[in-house]
């Protein structure tokens, strides 16, 4: 028993220490990446806008709980001009303070992790308590298993009590131990994912401790209610129909599943009860086939392994990728800033036009939200009449794609029995399906070429008027400005290596 306690506490200590030390190493590495980003790309606007908000969110995330000796309040620094060199000095100061392991933030995290350490220590003591009991099996578990949770409420004869009570108690504790193992593995997965995005904090540790306790106690209680496989499978009766025997294999699997999927045991109970009680509000699942999340594989350049890496950052679908900070994605993953900007721009286009139209637009050389914006909105001052006609023609082409009826549009209308209302030739209102409505809508905005072009540009105005698109657009413009004029087009062969033209003398 002594070795069991030692091993259990060693596992809990190593788990928490590794997480805190990993957090320390991740902070150092990413602060250095942020410093290199400042050296390479602009984060300071010399005008009135100041530092890029996207960058400030990233920097504050890794420096918020590190208190520098020379740190000053915001009011004291508000009158000082911001510069890239100043930001680099601040980052270097944060790195120097972070070099001391177990700073104030780490110490607070360690204190918050104490409940988690105690819970997993108790869980491993329970899981390992069978070791050393083979020689004294009659007494090694006496006094620890006979309690209200494990055997309370049983009514057996004196001849049955000794054997069946002991078997029931061991089965309950076995289910609890198996559930704990699953819950511990699930907590490790959750904590490592939080570590990857630098979201490991006191609340995270306390939450995982609570989820382990809830899963273990709920599964043990559920086994007491449904100890045999037949009652569990039917979930129709909780009356004991067979003597207590060995633990069914189904309960071993269920105990592990209840631990690996936190909260699943409670959801299991609620679902079973909800089918019998009509006053519990049910979900409307009529449109579940047409409201599914768009997988990351739809984005050009993301394969299975890349998707797995992005899921560690909490990016599980296209919508979450579209709203992610591109600088933060670059810092927290091994992918370059240009790659992250391209993925997010693709995801934003997919979110606003839908997967069907997104894939269609890709066939017309429009991959990102900015490709569509550039295709529909041109503001060149030197445009000729022929240029304007060509641009208007492309506006009508892309309008036909954006107004195309899609599969979800058709099936949602059929499932809901709702109809679109449009005026007919006589001015009467009639009901039409998705295809006829799309044709009417495109015809309505195409009375003249000028009207069609202006209408589709108006559509682009509200498509691009989104905070996430604005943030990405600003970063796009900042990087484009840093790349300079040489990035706009290839240098002609006859100008390669030529000296720049001499300045024209002033009159």
C-alpha positions in Angstrom: 0.0 0.0 0.0 2.9 2.4 0.7 4.4 1.9 -2.7 0.9 2.5 -4.2 0.7 5.9 -2.5 4.2 6.8 -3.5 3.7 5.9 -7.2 0.3 7.7 -7.3 1.7 10.9 -5.9 4.8 10.6 -8.2 2.5 10.4 -11.2 0.5 13.4 -10.1 3.6 15.5 -9.4 5.3 14.6 -12.7 2.2 15.4 -14.6 1.7 18.9 -13.1 5.4 19.7 -13.2 5.7 18.7 -16.9 2.8 20.9 -17.8 4.1 24.0 -16.0 7.6 23.5 -17.3 6.2 23.0 -20.9 4.3 26.3 -20.4 7.5 28.0 -19.4 9.4 26.7 -22.5 6.5 27.5 -24.9 6.4 31.1 -23.6 10.1 31.6 -24.2 10.1 30.2 -27.7 7.0 32.1 -28.8 8.2 35.4 -27.3 11.3 35.0 -29.4 9.2 34.3 -32.5 7.1 37.5 -31.7 10.4 39.5 -31.5 11.5 38.1 -34.9 8.1 39.0 -36.3 8.5 42.6 -35.2 11.9 42.7 -36.9 10.5 41.4 -40.2 7.0 42.8 -40.6 5.5 46.2 -39.6 3.4 46.4 -36.5 3.7 50.1 -36.1 1.5 52.6 -38.0 3.2 55.9 -38.2 -0.2 57.6 -38.5 -2.9 57.9 -35.9 -3.8 54.2 -35.8 -0.7 53.2 -33.8 0.3 49.5 -33.1 -1.6 46.8 -34.9 -4.3 45.4 -32.6 -3.8 41.9 -33.9 -0.2 42.0 -32.8 -1.0 43.5 -29.4 -3.4 40.7 -28.7 -0.6 38.1 -29.4 2.0 39.9 -27.4 -0.2 40.5 -24.3 -1.2 36.8 -24.3 2.4 35.7 -23.6 3.4 38.6 -21.3 0.2 39.3 -19.3 1.3 37.3 -16.2 5.0 38.2 -16.2 5.7 41.3 -14.1 8.7 43.2 -15.2 10.8 45.2 -12.7 10.6 48.2 -15.1 7.0 47.8 -15.9 5.0 51.0 -16.0 1.3 51.6 -16.1 -0.5 52.4 -19.4 -1.1 56.0 -18.4 2.7 56.6 -17.9 3.5 55.2 -21.3 0.6 56.7 -23.3 2.6 59.9 -24.2 5.7 58.0 -25.4 6.0 57.4 -29.1 5.8 53.7 -30.1 8.5 52.2 -32.2 9.6 48.7 -33.3 12.8 49.1 -31.4 10.8 49.9 -28.2 8.6 46.9 -28.6 11.6 44.7 -29.1 13.1 46.0 -25.9 9.9 45.3 -24.0 9.8 41.8 -25.4 13.5 41.2 -24.4 12.7 42.5 -20.9 9.8 40.0 -20.7 12.0 37.2 -21.9 14.6 38.1 -19.2 12.0 37.9 -16.5 10.6 34.7 -17.8 14.0 33.0 -17.5 13.4 32.5 -13.8 11.4 29.3 -13.6 8.3 29.4 -11.4 7.5 33.1 -11.7 4.4 34.5 -10.1 2.1 33.2 -12.8 3.6 29.7 -12.5 3.3 29.7 -8.7 -0.4 30.7 -8.9 -0.9 27.9 -11.5 0.8 25.4 -9.2 -1.5 26.4 -6.3 -4.5 26.0 -8.5 -3.2 22.6 -9.6 -3.2 21.2 -6.1 -6.9 19.9 -6.4 -6.0 18.2 -9.6 -2.9 16.6 -8.0 -5.0 15.3 -5.1 -7.7 13.9 -7.4 -5.4 12.0 -9.7 -3.4 10.8 -6.7 -6.6 9.4 -5.1 -7.6 7.9 -8.5 -4.3 6.1 -9.0 -4.4 4.8 -5.4 -7.8 3.4 -6.1 -6.6 1.9 -9.5 -3.5 0.3 -8.0 -5.1 -0.8 -4.7 -5.4 -4.4 -5.9 -1.7 -4.9 -5.9 -0.6 -6.9 -2.9 -4.1 -8.2 -2.1 -3.7 -11.7 -3.4 -2.3 -13.2 -0.3 -4.8 -11.4 2.1 -7.8 -11.1 -0.2 -10.2 -11.6 2.6 -9.1 -8.5 4.5 -7.2 -6.1 2.2 -10.4 -4.3 1.0 -12.4 -4.6 4.2 -13.3 -1.2 5.7 -12.7 0.7 2.4 -15.3 -0.7 0.1 -18.3 -1.3 2.5 -19.9 2.1 2.4 -23.2 3.7 1.3 -21.9 4.3 -2.3 -20.8 0.8 -3.0 -23.2 -1.4 -1.0 -25.8 0.9 0.5 -29.5 -0.1 0.0 -28.8 -3.8 -0.5 -31.1 -6.3 1.3 -29.6 -9.7 1.3 -29.9 -12.7 3.6 -27.1 -13.4 6.1 -25.8 -16.3 3.9 -25.6 -14.0 0.9 -24.3 -10.9 2.5 -20.6 -11.8 2.9 -20.0 -12.9 -0.7 -22.4 -10.6 -2.7 -21.7 -7.4 -0.8 -18.0 -7.9 -1.3 -18.5 -8.6 -5.0 -20.8 -5.6 -5.5 -18.3 -3.3 -3.7 -15.4 -4.5 -5.8 -17.4 -4.1 -9.0 -18.4 -0.5 -8.1 -14.8 0.4 -7.3 -13.6 -1.3 -10.5 -16.0 0.8 -12.6 -14.8 3.9 -10.7 -11.2 3.0 -11.3 -11.7 2.3 -15.1 -13.6 5.6 -15.4 -10.8 7.4 -13.7 -8.2 6.0 -16.1 -10.3 7.3 -19.0 -10.9 10.6 -17.3 -7.2 11.0 -16.6 -6.3 10.4 -20.2 -9.0 12.8 -21.3 -7.7 15.5 -19.0 -4.1 15.0 -20.3 -5.4 15.4 -23.9 -7.3 18.6 -22.9 -4.4 20.1 -20.9 -1.9 19.4 -23.6 -4.2 21.1 -26.1 -4.5 24.0 -23.7 -0.8 24.1 -23.5 -0.4 24.2 -27.2 -2.4 27.4 -27.4 -1.0 28.8 -24.1 -4.4 28.6 -22.4 -3.2 26.6 -19.4 -4.4 28.4 -16.3 -5.8 27.9 -12.9 -9.4 27.5 -14.1 -8.3 24.8 -16.6 -6.7 22.7 -13.8 -9.7 23.1 -11.4 -12.1 22.3 -14.2 -10.3 19.0 -15.1 -10.2 18.0 -11.4 -14.0 18.6 -11.2 -14.7 16.7 -14.4 -12.7 13.7 -13.2 -14.7 13.6 -9.9 -18.0 14.0 -11.7 -17.3 11.3 -14.2 -16.1 8.8 -11.6 -19.0 9.3 -9.1 -21.6 9.4 -11.8 -20.5 6.2 -13.5 -20.2 4.4 -10.1 -23.7 5.5 -9.2 -25.1 4.5 -12.6 -23.6 1.0 -12.2 -25.3 0.7 -8.8 -28.6 1.5 -10.6 -28.0 -0.8 -13.6 -25.5 -3.5 -12.5 -26.4 -6.2 -15.0 -26.1 -6.0 -18.8 -29.7 -6.9 -19.6 -31.0 -4.0 -17.5 -28.4 -1.6 -19.0 -29.2 -2.5 -22.6 -33.0 -2.1 -22.2 -32.9 0.8 -19.6 -36.4 -0.2 -18.8 -36.0 -1.5 -15.2 -33.6 -1.0 -12.4 -34.9 -4.0 -10.5 -32.1 -6.5 -9.8 -33.0 -9.7 -11.7 -29.8 -11.7 -11.3 -27.4 -12.3 -8.4 -24.3 -10.1 -8.3 -21.6 -11.7 -10.3 -18.5 -10.7 -12.2 -18.3 -7.3 -13.8 -19.9 -7.4 -17.3 -17.5 -6.5 -20.2 -20.0 -3.9 -21.3 -19.5 -2.0 -18.1 -15.7 -2.0 -18.6 -16.2 -0.4 -22.0 -18.8 2.1 -20.7 -16.6 3.1 -17.7 -13.7 3.9 -20.1 -16.0 5.8 -22.5 -17.5 7.8 -19.6 -14.0 8.8 -18.6 -12.7 9.6 -22.1 -15.7 11.7 -22.9 -16.2 14.1 -20.0 -19.9 14.7 -19.3 -21.0 11.8 -21.5 -22.4 9.9 -18.6 -24.7 12.8 -17.7 -25.7 13.3 -21.3 -26.4 9.5 -21.5 -28.8 9.8 -18.6 -30.5 12.9 -19.8 -31.1 11.5 -23.3 -32.6 8.3 -21.9 -34.8 10.3 -19.5 -35.7 12.9 -22.2 -37.3 10.2 -24.4 -39.7 9.3 -21.6 -40.5 12.9 -20.3 -42.2 15.2 -22.8 -41.7 18.4 -20.8 -37.9 18.5 -21.6 -37.3 20.7 -24.6 -36.1 18.7 -27.6 -33.8 19.9 -30.3 -35.1 20.6 -33.8 -33.0 18.3 -35.9 -34.8 18.6 -39.2 -32.0 20.6 -40.8 -29.1 18.7 -39.3 -28.0 17.4 -42.7 -27.7 20.9 -44.1 -26.2 22.7 -41.1 -23.1 20.6 -40.7 -19.8 22.3 -40.1 -17.4 22.7 -43.0 -14.3 20.6 -42.5 -10.8 22.2 -42.8 -10.0 19.8 -45.7 -12.1 22.1 -48.0 -9.3 24.7 -47.7 -6.6 24.5 -50.4 -3.3 23.5 -48.7 -4.8 21.7 -45.6 -4.4 18.0 -45.5 -5.1 15.4 -42.7 -1.9 16.1 -40.8 -2.3 19.9 -41.1 -5.9 19.6 -39.9 -4.8 17.6 -36.9 -2.2 20.3 -36.0 -4.8 23.1 -36.3 -7.2 21.2 -34.2 -4.7 21.4 -31.3 -5.1 25.1 -31.5 -8.9 24.8 -31.2 -9.5 25.3 -34.9 -11.9 22.5 -35.8 -13.8 23.8 -38.8 -13.7 26.5 -41.5 -15.6 29.1 -39.4 -13.2 28.9 -36.5 -10.3 29.3 -38.9 -11.9 32.3 -40.6 -12.1 34.1 -37.2 -8.6 33.3 -36.0 -5.9 35.8 -35.6 -3.4 35.2 -38.4 -0.4 36.4 -36.4 -1.3 34.2 -33.5 -1.8 31.2 -35.8 1.7 31.9 -37.2 3.3 32.1 -33.7 1.5 29.0 -32.3 2.0 26.7 -35.3 5.0 25.9 -37.5 3.3 27.6 -40.5 4.5 30.8 -42.0 2.6 34.1 -41.9 1.9 34.0 -45.7 0.5 30.5 -45.4 -1.8 31.4 -42.4 -3.0 34.6 -44.2 -3.9 32.6 -47.3 -5.7 29.9 -45.3 -7.7 32.4 -43.3 -8.6 34.4 -46.4 -9.9 31.2 -48.1 -11.9 30.3 -45.0 -13.5 33.8 -44.9 -14.6 33.4 -48.5 -16.0 30.0 -47.8 -18.0 31.3 -44.8 -19.6 34.2 -46.6 -20.6 32.4 -49.8 -21.0 28.8 -48.6 -19.1 25.7 -49.5 -20.8 25.1 -52.9 -20.2 28.6 -54.2 -16.7 28.6 -52.7 -15.7 25.5 -54.8 -17.3 27.0 -57.9 -15.5 30.3 -57.5 -12.2 28.4 -57.1 -12.7 27.1 -60.7 -12.9 30.8 -61.8 -9.5 31.6 -60.2 -11.0 33.2 -57.1 -9.6 31.5 -54.0 -9.7 34.1 -51.2 -12.0 36.9 -49.9 -9.6 39.4 -51.4 -9.5 37.7 -54.8 -13.3 38.2 -54.9 -13.0 41.8 -53.7 -10.3 42.6 -56.3 -12.4 41.0 -59.0 -15.6 42.9 -58.2 -14.2 46.3 -57.1 -11.6 48.2 -59.1 -10.7 51.7 -58.3 -8.1 52.6 -60.8 -8.2 56.2 -61.9 -6.7 55.5 -65.4 -9.4 53.1 -66.5 -10.5 53.5 -70.1 -14.1 52.8 -71.3 -12.9 49.4 -72.7 -11.5 48.5 -69.3 -14.7 49.4 -67.6 -16.7 47.3 -70.0 -14.5 44.3 -69.3 -14.7 44.8 -65.5 -18.5 45.1 -65.7 -18.6 41.9 -67.7 -16.7 40.0 -65.0 -19.0 41.5 -62.4 -22.0 39.8 -64.2 -20.1 36.6 -64.5 -19.3 36.4 -60.8 -22.9 37.6 -59.9 -24.2 34.5 -61.7 -22.0 32.3 -59.4 -22.9 34.2 -56.2 -26.7 34.0 -57.0 -26.6 30.3 -58.1 -29.0 28.1 -56.1 -27.1 25.6 -54.0 -28.0 22.2 -52.6 -28.5 23.4 -49.0 -30.7 26.2 -50.3 -33.0 23.8 -52.2 -33.2 21.1 -49.5 -33.7 23.5 -46.6 -36.7 25.0 -48.5 -38.1 21.6 -49.2 -37.6 20.4 -45.6 -39.2 23.5 -44.1 -42.0 23.8 -46.7 -41.3 27.5 -46.9 -41.6 29.2 -50.3 -40.0 32.3 -51.7 -42.4 35.1 -52.7 -41.8 37.1 -55.9 -44.0 39.3 -58.1 -45.1 37.8 -61.4 -45.6 39.6 -64.7 -49.1 40.9 -63.6 -47.8 42.2 -60.4 -49.3 39.4 -58.3 -47.2 37.7 -55.6 -46.6 34.0 -56.1 -44.7 31.3 -54.4 -41.6 29.9 -56.1 -38.8 27.4 -55.3 -35.1 28.2 -54.8 -34.2 27.9 -58.5 -36.9 30.4 -59.7 -36.1 32.8 -56.9 -32.4 32.9 -57.8 -33.3 33.5 -61.5 -35.6 36.3 -60.5 -33.0 37.9 -58.1 -30.3 37.9 -60.8 -32.7 39.3 -63.4 -33.8 42.0 -61.0 -30.3 43.4 -60.5 -29.4 43.0 -64.2 -31.9 45.5 -65.8 -28.9 47.5 -67.1 -25.1 46.8 -67.2 -24.4 49.7 -64.8 -27.0 48.5 -62.3 -25.7 45.0 -62.4 -22.1 46.1 -61.7 -23.2 48.5 -58.9 -25.4 45.9 -57.3 -22.6 43.2 -57.2 -20.2 45.8 -55.8 -22.8 46.6 -53.1 -22.9 42.9 -52.3 -19.1 42.9 -52.0 -19.3 45.9 -49.7 -21.3 44.1 -47.0 -19.5 40.8 -47.6 -16.2 42.5 -46.8 -17.6 44.6 -43.9 -16.7 42.2 -41.2 -14.3 42.7 -38.3 -12.3 39.5 -39.1 -12.0 40.5 -42.7 -11.0 44.1 -41.7 -8.3 42.7 -39.4 -6.9 40.5 -42.2 -7.2 43.3 -44.7 -5.1 45.6 -42.5 -2.4 42.9 -42.1 -2.5 42.2 -45.8 -2.0 46.0 -46.6 0.8 46.3 -43.9 2.8 43.4 -45.4 2.1 44.6 -49.0 3.5 48.0 -48.0 6.6 46.4 -46.5 7.2 44.4 -49.7 7.2 47.7 -51.7 6.8 48.5 -55.4 9.1 45.7 -56.5 6.5 43.1 -55.5 3.8 44.4 -57.8 5.1 43.0 -61.1 8.1 41.3 -62.6 11.0 43.5 -63.7 11.3 43.5 -67.5 14.4 41.8 -68.9 15.9 45.0 -70.3 15.7 46.7 -66.9 17.3 43.9 -64.9 20.6 45.1 -63.5 20.1 48.6 -64.9 20.8 51.6 -62.7 17.9 53.7 -61.6 17.1 56.7 -63.7 18.9 59.9 -62.8 16.7 62.4 -61.0 15.4 65.2 -63.2 17.1 68.5 -62.3 14.8 71.1 -60.8 13.9 74.1 -63.0 
